Amino acid sequence: MTETKQKPLVVVDGSSYLYRAFHALPALTNSRGEPTGAVYGVVNMLRRLLGDYDPEYVAVVFDAKGKTFRDEIYPEYKAHRPPMPEDLVHQIEPLHALVRALGLPLLCVAGVEADDVIGTLAREAVAQGMEVLVSTGDKDMAQLVESHVTLVNTMTDTVMNPAGVEERFGVPAERIVDYLALIGDSVDNIPGVPKVGPKTAVKWLSQYGSLDGIVKHADEIKGKVGESLRTHLKQLPLARQLATIRCDVELDVEPADLRRRAPDTERLKELYGRCEFKGWLAEILGDGPAEETAAPRYEAVMDRAALDGWLDRLREAPLFAFDTETTSLNYIEAEIVGVSFAVELGEAAYVPLAHDYPGAPDQLDRDEVLEALRPLLEDPERPKVGQNLKYDMSVLANHGIALRGIAHDTMLESYVLDSTATRHDMDSLALKYLGRKTIRYEDVAGKGAKQLSFNEVPVDEAVPYAAEDAEITLCLHETLWPKLEGEVPLRELYRKMEIPLIPVLSRMERNGVLVDVELLRKQSRELAARMQELEQEAYAIAGGPFNLGSPKQIQEILFGQLGLPVRAKTPKGQPSTAESVLEELALDYPLPRLILDYRGLAKLRSTYTDRLPEQVKRRTGRVHTSYHQAVAATGRLSSSEPNLQNIPVRTAEGRRIRQAFVAPSGYRLVAADYSQVELRIMAHLS
């Protein structure tokens, strides 16, 4: 009878994973600007580990907040380490949530480090007859290795058993603590013996057997390294204590309690969606037996008979999905290239109208098709659904058609249901709610400088892309509306505020804002002159010219040359020149104030006085922003290209920029805003 080998207890050094992922991966963020790189890296390593070992028992261990017993016995312990970067702090909570959602027991024990928890689990598991696999990149963990405890490093694909420890370090696992006490650890600020490096430590331990043996024979060791040893003998017990992983931590769980659970699929969907890990989300949505469904049918409408057939279907439909394909994302400039619609799930049509690349097939006349559609599109009694219909409304207005009868907008349905969970673009919504990967614009138009505008996309490639937009929109509505309809307060918000707001915002955007271009240009020249004056004043204080926009040069002059006090440091340990630091220094020193004033004027000039005149549309003579209903989690509108909700008002220069926004003859501009104090009171009461 063959004995089945028991799967090991897998213990993951979560804190080691966290830092390694943070420094190894680029600074990834989701669409809300929340950092996600470390979360992605750790989860990726965990998924790989689970795939390789498929453990029955597992624990992921993180350092708890606060000080540990090592800080109490040696206040300088880890004192040289900079504080955890803010971008990493914000990733801990979502990472912990994902670990739990993956079905993995998570441990954080106050007063000790993750290493001590791992050491304790390893010893207890071995005592209970279990094999232990510790996944870490921390060299200190080598002291735990023995015949039943193995280390694995997932980033280097190396496994370390007792022979591997001796091969790497030159000493057996039971001598690793002595080795660390001798060489010290600059990262953790553990004091070692100066002049003693790894080779000397290995030599002494091989010759004298242990740290105690080395201490006993310290008088025999010659040279400067021997003198250094004798000088620092008193600190060796402390160094050994700091380097020793405790294996007697009181835990609330036994190794046998650390059974891996089934993943919480719904929670994973939510968390993957928030972090925008689309591949993993698609993997979950694709799990389980899928219903046999026919592939969607997409039709290219190339002649009048086919168009008339679809017009009849649109007239008879209780609701139809509508979408436009255009020459530009800028609604004020965009012209229609084609239109698509859907009345039933799994079926849609695209009418190409203005694909004009060489060799393009004959297409229906755009003006004739739009005139044929006009009665349907302008009829307020014909309900339509779309994805971000405000854009389509503005584009249709460019062709003299007033879109009416907007019954639903899937972007707003998603937003009202959950303003914070995910992005509300079609690709993200299709993946989240339908489990479908859509054809992306880049798939048909290419990327970068060579990207085609839609009129240049071949018709046979445009048809599935454009028709899918309408069909997916209808599918999303059929999925989202039942969810929203059952939530009465949200449903009323959607129907009475968000949907009626679409035509209002579209009209505001198309009306645009009148600006006095000459006044802005004059202000830009004045700002440039004032910036030059500030430069000269700064040069006089610094003793020579420097780049006032260069943090590195500012750092050297303020802290290296002038010796100003360092108020904060960057994650790399350099003196910070952040605005908050300069504001504090400006209370006592003139140069930081000059730099801040220069920065402020430079931003006003680049963002407003130079940029706004470039954004005036030649056709209208006005600036046209975009107002976004489905961006801010709080429900307020946001504005972009340009952001008209952020015109400065606190400084005299900023108020002058506001003066460049003017009203035509016979009109006045009225500014209204909440008082910040009132907003705080409202927030407190609510």
N, C-alpha and C positions, 0 to 999 in steps of 0.2 A: 504494500500500500504506500503510495507516494504522499509525503507530508506537504500540505499547502503552506507556503511561507506567508506569514502575516504581513499585511501592509504596514509601513512604518507610521508613527505619529510624525506629521510634518509641522514644524514650528517655524513660522515666518517672522523674521526680524523686520517688522513693518517700518520702524524708524529708519533703519538702514536703507530699505527700499525707497522711502519717501525722499530722503536727501539725494540719493543717487539718481532717481528719476528726475528730480527738480533740476539738477545740474547737468544731466546728460541730454535732456530734451529741450527743444526750442520753447520759447515762452508762448505756448498755445493759449488762446482765449476763445470763449464762445462769442456769439453775436452781441451779447450784452457787455462784453469786455471783461467777464469774470475769468480769472486764470484757471486753466484746466490741464496744463502740461504734466504736472506731477501726478495728478489723479490718473490721467491716461497711462502714464508710464508704470505706475504701481499696479493698476488693474491689469495691464497687459502682461506684466511679469507673473502676477497671480494666476491669470488664465493659462499661461504657458506651464507654470508649475503644476497646476491641477491636471492639465492635459498629460503631462509627462508621468506623474506619479499616481493620479487618481486616488488620493488618500481617503481612508475612511475616517480617520481622526486628524484634525488640523486645528491650529490656532494661529492667529495673526496678532502679534504683540507690538504695541506702541508705547513710547514714553508717555507718562502722565504729565500733566502740568505741575509746576512747582518744583521746589528743591528736593534733593534726595539726601540720604545719610552721608554720601560722599561730600556734599557741600558743607555739612555740619562739621565733619572732621577735618576738612581742608577748604576754607572759604575761597581759595584761589582756583579750585577745581573748575575747569572749563571757562575760566574767567576771560581768556583771550578770544573766545568764540564770539562773533558778532551776534546780535539778536536775530531770531528767525525772520527772514524777509517777509514783508507783508503779503506778497503774492503767494507765499507758501502757507502762511497762517490761514488765509482764506480757503485753502484747498483741503485742510484737515477734516472739517466737518463733512463735506460731500464724500471724501474718501472713506471715512469711517462708515457712512451710510451705505456706500457701495459694497464695502467688505461684508457688512451684515446682510445686505440684499443677495449677495452671492452665496449665502448660506454658511459663511465661515465664522466660527467663534472669534470674538475680538476681545483682547485683554489690555487694560491699562491699570497699573497698580501704583498708587501714590507712594512717595517716599523712597522708591527704588527706580532703577532704570529698566528698560525693556530687557537688557542683557541678563539681569538678575532673575526676572520672571522666566526667561527662556532657560537659564541654567537650572532653576528649580524644577520646571516641567520636565526637562531632560532627565534629571536625576530620579525624579519620582517615576517617570515612565519606564526607565531601565529597571528600577526596583520592582516594577510590576510585570516585568518580562517583555516589554515592548521595545522594538527598534525605534530609534529617533533620527530624523533627518532635519537639520537646522538650515534654513535657507537665509543666507546673509552674505554681506561683503565685508564684514567687520573682522579684522585680523585677531582682535581680542578673543573672539569666540573659539579660536583654536584650542584654548585651554579646556574646553568641554569635550573635545574629541576623545573617544575611547572605542573599544571594539563594538559597542552598540550605539554609538553616537557619531554621525557623519555630517560634515558640512557640505552644502552645495551653493555655488555662486551662479545664479541664473544669468548674470550679465557676461560672464566669461566661460560659462558652460564647464566649470571645473568642479570636481568632487574631491573632498579631502577626508581621508581616513587617517588612522594613526601613522601609517607609513608616509602619507602625503604631508602631514604636519612636519615630520622630521626632515623630509626632503626639502620642504620650502624654508623652514626656519633654522634647521641645523640642530634643533633640540627636540626631545619628545614632548608630547602634549602636556605631561605633568610638570614640565619645567618652563612652560610658556609664561606663567606669572612671574617667575624669577627673571626670565629674559626681558619682559616688559618693564619690570622694576629697575633693571640696570640701564636700559637704553632710554627710558622715559617715553613720554608721548606729548609732543608739542601741540597736537590738536586738542587733547583733553587737559593740557597743562599739568600732566603728571611729572613731577621732578624725577629725573634719572641721575645718573652719574655723568657729569661733564667729561667729554673726551672718550666716553665709552659708546661705541657704535655696535651694530649687530655682529660684526666679525669678532670683536673683542669679547662681547657677551657670550657668544657661542664657545669661544676658546676657553674662557674661564669656567663656564658651566660644564664643559667636557672634562676639564682638568680637575675641578673641585667638587663636581657632582650636583651642587645646588647653591642657592644664594647663601644659605647658612654656612656652607662649606667655604664659599668665597670670603665671607665676613671673617670666619675663623682663621683664614690664611692671609688676611689682608696685608699683614706686615711683610709677607714674602714677595708681594708683587712689586716689581721695580719700575722705575721711570716715572714720568709725569702722570701717566694714567694711574699708576699705583698711588701717587700722592693725592690725585683727585678722588680716588675711591676712599682713601682713609679720611679725607676731609669731609666727605658726604655720607659717611657710614650711618649717622644718626637719622638721615631722612629715608633710608632704605625700607624700614618697616612701614612707614607711611606710604611710600610708593607701592609696596607690595599689597597693602590693604586696599589702596585705590584701584589697582589693576585687577584685583581678584573679583571674579563674578560670584555673587552670593548664590548659593543653591539651597537656601533654607527659608525662602520668602513664604509668608503665610498667604495662601491662595484660597479663594472661595470655590475653586473647581479642582477636580481630580483629572488626570489625563484621560480617564475613561469617559469623562463628561464632555470631552471635546469632539463629539461626533459631528461630522459634516452634515448639514441639512440641505434639503432641496432649495434651489434658488427661488427667491420671491420675484416671480416674473413681472408682476404688475409694478412692483417697486423699482425693478431694474429698468422697465420701460420709462418710468417717470424720471429716474436719475440719468439714464443714458440720453433721454430727450433733453433734459436741462443742460447737460454738459455738451450736447450735440455730438455724441459719439455715434455717427450715423451708421457705420458699418456694423457695430454691435447691436444697435437698435434694429437694423434690418434683419440681423441674424435671429433675434428674438421673435420679431413679427413673422418671420418665415417658419418658425417652429410649429410642430403639430401637423396633423393631417389637413391639408388644404382642400377646400371644396373644388370639384372639377368645374372650372369655368372656362368658357370659350374665350379665345383671344379677342380683344376689342376690334370692332370693324370701323375703319376710318376711310372715308370717301373723299376723293378729290373732285370738287365741283368745277367742271371745265366748260360746261355749255349751259344754255338758257333753260333747256328742259330739266336738267338736273337741279338747277337753282329753283325753278318753279315748284318742283316736287318738295324740296326742303322748305320753301316759303309756306306751302300748304301745311306741312307738319308743324311749323312754328306757330301758325295761326291756331291750330287745333290743340296745341300743347298747353296744359295748365301752368307750366313753368318751363322756361328753356334757359340753358347756359349759353353765355355769349362771351367772346373774347376777340381782341384785335391783335394782329401782328403789325409792327410798325418799323419805321426807319431809325427811331431813336428812343432812348429812355426818357429824354427830356420832353415832357408833355407839350410844351409850348411850340416845339419845333417838329414834333413827330408827325409823319404822314402814314396813312394806312397802306400796308402792303397786302394784307389779306384779312379775312374774318373767318371765325370758326364758331360752330354752335353744336349743341347736343340737346336732345329731348328725352332720350332713354339711356339707361345705364348700358355701357358696353358698346355704344355706337356714337359716332360724331362725324362731322364733315368740316372740310376746310375749303374756302373759296379763295384761291390765289388771284390777286388783282394787279399787282405791280412788281412782280419779279422781273427785273430788267437786265439780267446778265446775258452775255452773248450766247445765243442758242436757246434762250428760254422759250418754252412752248407758248402758243397763243392762249390768252386768258380773257375772261370776261372784262368788259369795260368797268373801271372802278366807279365812275360817276353813275352809270346805269344801275349797278348792283346796289350802291348805297341809296339811290332813289327808291329802288324796289323794297329795300329794308326799312326806309324811313318811317312808313306808317306803323310798322311793328315796334321799332325802336323808340319812337316818340309817343306811343300810346301808353298813358299811365295805367291803363287797365290790363296791360299785357305783362304779367310778372316775369322778371328776369333775375338770374343769379349769375354772379361772376366772382372772380378773385381779384380784389383791389379794383373795383369798377370805377373808382374816382379817376384813375388814369385813363380808362377807356372812354369815360364821359368827356374828359378834356380833349382827347384825340378826336373823337367824333365831332366835337365842337369846332375843331379846325376845319372840318369838312361841312360845316353848316348844319349838323344834326344835333338836336337837343335830346339826349338820352333821358327817358322817363320810365317809370314803372320798375325801379330797382327794389325788388322784394327782399333779396338776400345777397350777402357778400361773405364768402367763406373765410376770408382773412379776418373779418370782424367777428364772425361766429366763433372762430378759434380764440381770438383775443378776449372776447367777453367771457367765454368759458374759463379761460385760464390765461391771465395777462403775463404770467411770469414763467410758465413751464417750458416754453420752447419758442423758436422763431415761428412766424406765421406766414412764411412764404410757401408757395405751392409744393415745392420739392420736399420740404420738411414735413408739411402736413400730410402729404401722400404717404410718406414713409411711416409716420407715426400712427395715423388712423386707418390707412388702407393696406399698409405693408407692401406698397408698390414703389419701386424705383422708377422715377420718371426720366424721360429724355431731357437732358439739360441743354441749355442754349449752346454751351461750348461743344456739345456733341455734334451739332449741325453747322455751327458757325466758326469753330476753331477758337483759339485763345490769343491773347496778347496783341501785339501790333498788327498781326495779320488777320485778326478776327474780322469776319464779314459782317456787314449790316444785313438785315433779314431780306432785303430786296435782292441781295446777291446770292442767297442760299438756293440751291437747286430745288425745284418744286417737288420732286419725288422725295427729297429729304425733309422738306418743310411740312408736307402733309401729315405724317405721323406725329411730328412734334407739335404742330399747331392744333390739330384735331384732339390730341391727347389733352391739351390744356382745357378744352371745353368739357371733355368727357370726365376728366379727373375732378373738375370743379363740381359737376353734377353729383359724382360719387361722394365727394367730401360733404356736400350739402346734405345728402341723404343720411350721412353718418353723424354730422355735427348737429343738425337742426333738432333731431329727437332729444339729444342730450340737453340742448339749450332750452327747448320748449318746456321741459319738465322743471326747470329752475325759474320759477315765476319772476323773482326780482331781476335776475339777469336777462330773462326774456324781454321784460318791459324796458330795461335799459337799452337793449339791443334795438328793439322796434321803435321806441319813442325818441331815442337820442342818437345812437350811432348811425343807423340807416338814414334818418332824415338829415344828418350832418353831411353826408357825402356830397350832395349837390351844392350845399353852402360852401364847403371847402373848395370844391372844384371851381366855383365861380370866383371865390377870393383869389385863388391861385392864378386864374386866367386874367383877372383884373390887374394883378400885380401891384407894385408900389412905385410911386414916382420918386426919383432921387435927383438932386441937383448935382450933376456930374462935375460942373466947373467948380462948385464949392468944395467937393471932395478932393479934386486935384489941387486946389489951393491949400487945403488942409494938409494934404500929403507933403507938399513942398515945405510947409511950416513945420511939420513933424520932423522932416529930414534935417532942417536947419537946427531945430532944438536938439535932436539926437547928436548932431555934430558938436554942439556946445557941450553936451554931457560927456561926450568922448574926450574932449580936450580937458575938462575938469578932472575926469578920471585919470587921464594920462599924467596930469600934474601931480596927483596924489601918489600914483603908483611909481612915478619916476621914469616913465617911458610908455610908448604905445603898446597896446595889447588888444586882443579880440574880446570885446565885451559880450559876445555871444558864445564864447568858448568856456564851458565849465572847468576844463582842465587848466586853462590859463588863469581863470579867476581863482581857482583853488591854490595855484602856486603863488599868486600875488598876495591874496588875503592871508593865507596861513603860513606860507613859506617865507615870503618876502617881508610882509608887514607884521607877521606874528600875531594875528588876531586869534582869540580863543576859539577852539573847536567846539561847536555846540552839538553836532551830531556827525555820525559817520555813515558812509555807504555800506552796503552788504560786503564789499571787498575791503572794508576797513579804512577807506580814504575819507578825508574831511568832506562833508557834504556842502554843496552850494545850492541846495534846494531853496525855493522861495521862502519857506517858513524860517529857514536858518538865516537867510539874508535879512528878513524882516526883524528878527531878534537882534542881529548885529547892528542893524541900521539905527537902533535906539541909541547906540553909543559911538558909532563910527561913521564917517561921511561916505566912504567909498561904497559900502554895501547899498546905501540909499541911492547913490548915483546909478549903480548897476541895475537896481530894481526899477528906477524911473526909466532908464534906457530900455530895459526889457519891455516895460509896459507900452512905451511909445512904439517900439518895433512891432509889437503884436497888433496895435491899433492900425499901424500903417499897412502891414502885410494882409491883415484880415479884412480891413474895411476901406481905408482911403485909397489904396491901390487896387484892391480886388473888386469892390462893388462896381466901379465904372465898367470893368470888364464883363460884369454879369448883366448889364443892361442889354435887353434884346432889341436888335435893330428894328424889327417889325413893329414893336409896341412902344419902344422908348422907356420901358419900365423893367424893374427887377421882379422876377417871378420865383418865389420860393416854393417848396413842397411842404405841405402840412401832413404830418403822419398821425393817424388815429391809433395804430396798432404797434407802437414802439414803447412808450413809457409805461412801466408797470403800474403806476399810480392812476392811470386813466387820463392824464393831461395830454394835450397835444404836444408834439415836438415839430421842429422846423429845420430844414436843411437846404443847402445850396441856393442862397445863403441862409444861415440861421438868423431869422429876424426876431427871435425871442431872446436874443443874447446881445443886443446892441448896448454897449456900455453906457452907464449913467452916473457912476460914482465919482468920476473925475471930470475936470473941466474939459479936457480933450475929448473924453467920451461923449459928454453932453453936446459938444460941437458937432460930432459925427451925427448925432440924432437930428441936429438942425438941417442936415442934408436930405432928410426924408421930408418931402414937401407935398402939399395938396395943390391940385390945379385951381384955377380961378373959380371962386364961388363955393369952394369946399374948405373944410377944416379937418385937421387930424386931431383925434381925441385919444389920449393914452389912459388906460385904466389897468390897475394891477392890485393884487391883494397886498396888504401890509404883511411883512414877514412876521411881525409880532402876532397879528391876528391868526396867521396860519399856524403858528406854534400853539396858540391857545386852542384852536380847533383840533389840532392833533392831540393835545392833552385831553380835551373833553371826549374825544372819540376813542 
